[in-house]
């Protein structure tokens, strides 16, 4: 198999650190860098494969959402008193305006 040369530029400190690590691993710098890059690529590909289904679901949801017209905002006057209290309670949980540290579903 034909070999290809790739030239990289890095700081002297980085180069020395890589040399030391390669030496400890019993490899020359080229073999060490190829090993590190190959390992990183395999890890990235495994992660991408693992999340491919989730990424596809997100893309489909985003595409669907792009075609949905936003609902008109309800004026505060159009809400019932109960709905207003529910909105205020939800905003209180989000912004912690109620001062409580209780999570939804937990007893106060």
N, C-alpha and C positions, 0 to 999 in steps of 0.2 A: 504494500500500500504506500502510495506517495505521501510524503510529509509536506506540510505547509508551515511556513514560519509566520508567526504573529508577533509583532513588536508592540510592547506596552511601555508607557511612561508612568513612573511613580516616584514618590519622594524617597530619598536615600534611606530614611528611617524605616519606611515600609519595606523596601527591598531587603534591608538587613534582617528585619523581623521574619520575612518570608524565607530567607536563606537559613536562618536558625531553625525555623519549624521544619523545613524540608530536611535539614541535616538530622534533626531528632527523629524524623520519620524514616530515615535511611533512604531518602530519595534525592535526586538532583532537582533543581528549581523547576525545570520544565515539567518533569513528571509530577511534582507536587502540585503545581498550578493546574495541570490537566486533571489530576485526580480531584482537586477541590472544585473545579468548575463542573466536572462531570457529576460529582455528588450533588452540587447545588442544582444543576439542571434536573436530575432525577427527582429531587425533593420538590422542586417547583412543579414538574409535570404530574407528580402524584397528588399534590394539593389541587392543581387545576382539575384533574380527573375526578377527585373526590367531590369537588364543589360544582362540577359541570351541570348537574341536575338543578341545583339551587340557582346557579347563574341563569339557566334557561328559564326557570320559573320567574325570576326577577325581571328578565328581559320581556317575557310575555306579559307580565303584569304592568310593566311600564308602557308597553305598546298599547295595551288595552286602556290604560288610564289616559293616554294621550288622546284617545278618541272620545273620551267622555267629557261632555260640557260641564263646567262647574255649576253646582247648585247655587242659586241666588242666596245671599246671606239673609237670615231671618232678622228682622228688626227686634230689638229687645222687647218692644211693646207687643209683639206677636207671640211671645212666650207666656205660658201660664206661670203662676207663682211657683208651682212645683218644679217646672222646667228651669226657671231662673235659679232656684236653690240648688238644683243638680249641677247646673253650669258653674255656679260659684264654688260649690264643693269640689268639682273637678279641677277648676283653676287653682283652688287652694292647695290641692294635692301637688299640682305641678309647680306652683310658685312658693309653696310652703307659707302662704299668708296666714294659715291658721295656727302656725307655730308648733304643730304636732309633728311627731316623727313616726306616726302610725301609718303603716302601709295599707292599701285597700284590702279589705277582707279580714283585717286583724281587729281585735277589740281595742278600744281606746283605753 
